Amino acid sequence: MAWSRRQFTITCASSVVLGADALTAAEPELAPPPTPVPVEPPFVRDYPKPSFTPSWRRSPLPRLLVQDFVIFAHSDLPMVQRLLTRQPALVNATIDWGGGDWESALGAASHMGRRDIAEYLLAHGARIDIFCATMMGLIDVVKTFLTLQPALIDAKGPHGFTLHFHAQLADDGGKILDFLQSIKKVDLPPNPFRKK
């Protein structure tokens, strides 16, 4: 049996306190290993350095705080309110879940169909985007976005969710989904986040 340094230390300390019988006792139950923390991969520029050098006037928000805020924005309005009261700068913070899968609290609320959370965030300065406007059934706003940039019909939001996915969550009697389907017909499976 291979022992970790922690197991060895616990066993030796136990034998001193409890006597030699502790050495033959069952292995101590250890806490599960912590969830791996993302590590930024090494990066070396293979292009010229920008001429502009940013000045960091304030410290960045703690990654864990941003992560928790975005996770709570999927479903927990009281925690969103609590954390935003504590740190108002969270309102537009984003987290990269890996591979460029960026998500803000507004993006989280939007793809979950949480209009209440989205409205709260917008009232506190969150920047609306086409995905939020779609989920909220704001057809004139979505039309404006698509008039300015027709390619947005194929845009992907957090986790790769499409406009059509967000339209399934709109509480507008299917108007915005019908509008999007008139531009580009998409076969859609049932949306797991749609309230029945």
C-alpha positions in Angstrom: 0.0 0.0 0.0 1.4 3.4 -1.0 0.8 6.1 1.5 0.5 9.8 0.8 2.5 12.1 3.0 -0.7 13.2 4.7 -1.8 9.6 5.5 1.7 8.8 6.9 1.6 11.9 9.1 -1.9 11.2 10.4 -1.1 7.6 11.1 2.2 8.4 12.9 0.5 11.1 15.0 -2.3 8.7 15.8 0.1 6.1 17.0 1.7 8.5 19.4 -1.6 9.6 20.8 -3.5 6.3 20.7 -0.7 3.8 20.9 0.6 1.2 18.4 -2.9 -0.2 17.8 -3.6 2.9 15.6 -1.1 1.6 13.1 -3.2 -1.5 12.4 -6.5 0.4 12.4 -8.4 1.2 9.2 -7.0 4.0 7.0 -8.2 7.4 8.1 -11.0 8.9 6.0 -9.6 11.8 4.1 -11.5 14.7 2.7 -12.1 14.5 -1.1 -9.5 16.3 -3.1 -10.4 19.9 -4.0 -11.9 20.7 -7.4 -9.1 21.6 -9.8 -8.6 25.3 -10.1 -8.1 26.6 -13.6 -4.6 27.5 -14.4 -3.8 30.0 -17.1 -1.7 28.2 -19.7 1.7 29.7 -20.5 1.6 32.2 -23.3 4.4 33.8 -25.3 3.6 36.4 -28.0 4.5 35.5 -31.5 3.5 38.9 -32.7 4.6 42.5 -31.8 3.8 43.7 -28.3 1.0 46.4 -28.4 2.3 49.9 -28.0 -0.3 50.6 -25.3 0.5 49.5 -21.8 -2.5 49.3 -19.5 -2.3 50.9 -16.1 -3.8 48.8 -13.4 -5.4 51.4 -11.1 -7.4 48.8 -9.2 -7.1 45.2 -8.4 -9.0 42.7 -10.5 -12.1 41.2 -8.9 -11.4 37.8 -7.3 -12.0 35.1 -9.8 -13.9 32.9 -7.2 -16.3 35.8 -6.4 -17.0 36.3 -10.2 -17.4 32.6 -10.6 -19.9 32.4 -7.7 -21.8 35.4 -8.9 -22.3 34.0 -12.4 -23.3 30.6 -11.0 -25.9 32.2 -8.6 -27.2 34.2 -11.6 -28.4 31.0 -13.1 -31.1 30.6 -10.5 -30.7 32.4 -7.2 -31.9 36.1 -7.2 -31.4 36.7 -3.4 -27.7 35.7 -3.7 -27.3 37.8 -6.8 -28.7 40.8 -4.9 -26.5 40.1 -1.9 -23.3 39.8 -3.9 -24.1 42.8 -6.1 -24.8 44.9 -3.1 -21.4 43.8 -1.7 -19.5 44.4 -4.9 -21.4 46.5 -7.6 -18.6 46.0 -10.1 -19.7 42.4 -10.5 -22.7 43.5 -12.7 -20.7 43.1 -15.9 -18.0 40.7 -14.8 -17.5 37.6 -17.0 -15.9 34.3 -16.4 -14.1 32.1 -18.9 -15.3 28.5 -18.3 -12.6 27.3 -20.6 -11.8 27.6 -24.2 -13.3 31.0 -24.6 -16.7 30.1 -23.2 -17.3 33.5 -21.6 -20.3 34.1 -19.4 -21.7 37.0 -17.5 -24.4 37.0 -14.9 -26.8 38.4 -17.5 -25.8 35.6 -19.9 -26.5 33.0 -17.2 -29.9 34.5 -16.3 -30.8 34.7 -20.0 -30.0 31.1 -21.0 -31.9 29.9 -18.0 -35.0 32.0 -18.8 -34.7 33.9 -15.5 -36.3 37.2 -16.5 -36.5 38.3 -12.8 -32.7 38.0 -12.4 -32.1 39.6 -15.9 -34.3 42.6 -15.0 -32.6 43.1 -11.7 -29.1 43.0 -13.4 -30.3 45.4 -16.2 -31.7 47.8 -13.5 -28.2 47.8 -12.0 -26.3 48.6 -15.1 -25.8 45.2 -16.9 -25.2 45.7 -20.6 -28.1 44.1 -22.6 -27.2 41.9 -25.5 -29.1 40.1 -28.3 -29.4 36.9 -26.2 -31.0 38.7 -23.3 -33.3 40.7 -25.6 -34.4 37.5 -27.2 -35.1 35.7 -23.9 -37.1 38.8 -22.8 -39.2 38.8 -26.0 -38.0 42.2 -27.0 -38.6 41.7 -30.7 -37.9 45.3 -31.8 -34.5 45.2 -30.1 -33.7 41.8 -31.7 -34.8 43.1 -35.1 -32.5 46.1 -34.7 -29.5 43.9 -33.8 -30.2 41.7 -36.8 -30.6 44.7 -39.1 -27.3 46.1 -38.0 -25.6 42.7 -38.2 -27.5 39.9 -40.0 -24.8 37.3 -39.2 -25.9 37.5 -35.6 -28.7 35.0 -36.5 -25.9 32.3 -36.1 -24.3 33.9 -33.0 -23.6 31.6 -30.1 -23.9 32.8 -26.5 -22.6 31.2 -23.3 -22.1 27.4 -23.6 -22.9 27.7 -27.4 -26.6 28.4 -26.8 -28.2 30.0 -29.9 -30.7 32.8 -30.4 -33.4 30.2 -31.2 -32.6 28.5 -27.8 -33.1 31.7 -26.0 -36.3 32.4 -28.0 -37.8 29.2 -26.6 -37.5 30.8 -23.1 -39.4 34.0 -24.1 -42.8 34.4 -22.5 -44.3 36.1 -25.5 -46.5 33.4 -27.0 -43.8 32.3 -29.4 -43.6 35.6 -31.4 -39.9 36.0 -31.2 -39.2 32.3 -32.0 -41.5 32.6 -35.0 -39.6 35.7 -36.1 -36.3 34.0 -35.9 -37.6 30.9 -37.6 -38.8 33.2 -40.5 -35.2 34.3 -40.9 -33.6 30.9 -40.5 -35.5 27.7 -39.9 -33.9 25.5 -37.2 -35.0 22.2 -35.9 -35.2 22.6 -32.1 -35.3 20.0 -29.4 -37.4 21.0 -26.4 -35.6 23.5 -24.2 -34.8 21.9 -20.8 -35.0 25.3 -19.0 -38.5 26.3 -20.3 -41.1 26.5 -17.6 -44.0 24.2 -18.3 
